[in-house]
Amino acid sequence: MTGKVDDLGRAAAVVREPVRGGASQKILTLFSLVQFAGLLLLGLLLLAPLLYGSRYVVYLGTLLALQATLAVSLNIVMGYAGQFALAHAAFYGFGAYASAIFIRDYDMTFWSSLPPTACLAAALAAAVGYPSMRFTGGIHFALITFAFGELLRLVAANLHGLTGGPQGMQLSYAPVPVLGIDFGSARGMYYLAAGVLALSMIIAKLIRRSGFGRSLLAIREDEVLAASLGIDVTAHKVAAFSIASVIAAMAGAVYGPFVGFVSPEMMSASDSISVVGMLIVGGIGTTSGPIIGTLVFVGLPELLRVAKLYRLVVLGLIIVVTVLFVPKGLAGLFGRMIPTGPQRGR
Amino acid sequence: MLRLEGISHRFGGLEVLRNIDFSVSERELIGLIGPNGAGKTTLFNVITGFVHPFAGKVHLRGKDVTGYPAHRLVRLGLARTFQGARVFANMSIAECLAVARRKRAADAMRVAELDEILGLLDLEKYMSDQASSLPSGLIRLLGIAMALSTGARLLLLDEPAAGLSAEETEVLQRSIRRLNQIGVTIVVVDHNLQFVMGLVSRAIVLDAGRLIADGPPHAVTAEPHVIEAYIGGSDLAED
């Protein structure tokens, strides 16, 4: 009874023959090697400030870890769910302000200020995300988050009593030591930032492997088809946006005591767009892309000491070149042979 | 299983569905036919929650589900496929099916039954291949397999045979019949009258948004106004 079926299957197998076989296996092995090397490199980078401990290297390492956290978290909403969220720096700044204000006005510690900050960030993201995803989505979501980011920045710049206005807030607290790590020191803050990055990468990876993450990818691929398979598209997009925004706010909360200063400048739209740039350069939707993108985007200008004035020009050029010649980002250079990740149904 | 009550819809000034009434009983295998622009796909979109009807009600298993979003209907056991090859092109087949299996209908088909159907569709050996790399016939089968994996009891297939070879069409027909035997209620839309007529036990004909005939396939196609509607649009003998 399955004669015809077998014929069909054989015909299809013949068609597919050239793609199968040894060559693709070798590329798969190569790919996992590259991924392994990438993780090794990341590990070395994270260890470098400890082995070679000049103040500058530790400072740069902390900054890179926080920026990479932004990129990793934005990747959840932009890379997995395919939604252009342009308020990431605003949530970063929001986290820094909210935590600082809780500590100053409500007698909280750094640690106890984190849960309410996270809850507020999630509520804000849901409040902005739901209407923009439910009724419009797509380009409107990008525009609405962009406008919302600017709104947050203007609120921060104008609520003098709460935020100190355009001059910002001086912060003079350090997280209470945990496990004997003194967060009052530059190195302690580096540990904290690296920990936040590691945690966000683990969260991103867990999401990627979960049914929720698969549904996000399905939405990125085809929303209508996803809905027809029972996925609540709006709820998934809002959830991804909220998770990403909460992680950004947590990175911001760490940024506050790290530099000892928060100002509305932290929330500027160009910073939100740079995070998008990091993803584009590194490779949207990939695991290593956000890290590579951050190294190129934040690390390179810092190391080359390019004047701040020209930074955006150089980065703009990098984005244009990437989009033109490596549209899948630097991580994609090594092969999007495995298009949606390593767990191909095994 | 499914009951439509006075469904009307318009796009701007154009009435695409006019007062459509019909019911589908459990385990029926129905063909929905009609010339181009008759409103078949719009009716599908109304039933599956992608289009909100201008007037009328949709009842699914005794429940008024008019205006329910598509994803909620899936949980009530309704699934559909789309015209053309609509799958998650960048995912492997296993992943496509895993996405579909995540939100199972409340009284979903038993896993064993589902696996039998998937076996019948013969997709196993391509499980780790990327969906877009499959030949078009298999992509079509994958679309159906995904809809089934939601655990659907009522399956709406939108032009499943369009663009398939004779051989692929036969596999498809056999799979649809088997599904129906297992207990899935099926409504098929297709331009290919031979395909539909050889498959279904009841045909519903739409023309210009109106339901013009409903009955056994050969009786329906013998009706003069059905023939007229088809000659006005396209030829009965078209394949």
Interface residues (C-beta under 8 A of the other chain):
Chain A: M1 T2 K4 V5 D6 D7 L8 G9 A11 A12 A13 V15 R16 V19 G211 R214 S215 L217 A218 E221 D222 V224 L225 A226 A227 S228 L229 G230 I231 D232 V233 P339 T340 R344 G345 R346
Chain B: T48 F50 P69 A70 H71 V74 R75 A79 R80 F82 R86 V87 F88 A89 N90 M91 S92 I93 A94 E95 A98 V99 A100 R102 K103 R104 A105 L120 D122 K125 Y126 M127 S128 D129 Q130 S133 L134 P135 G137 L138 M146 A147 S149 T150 E167 E168 E170 V171 R174
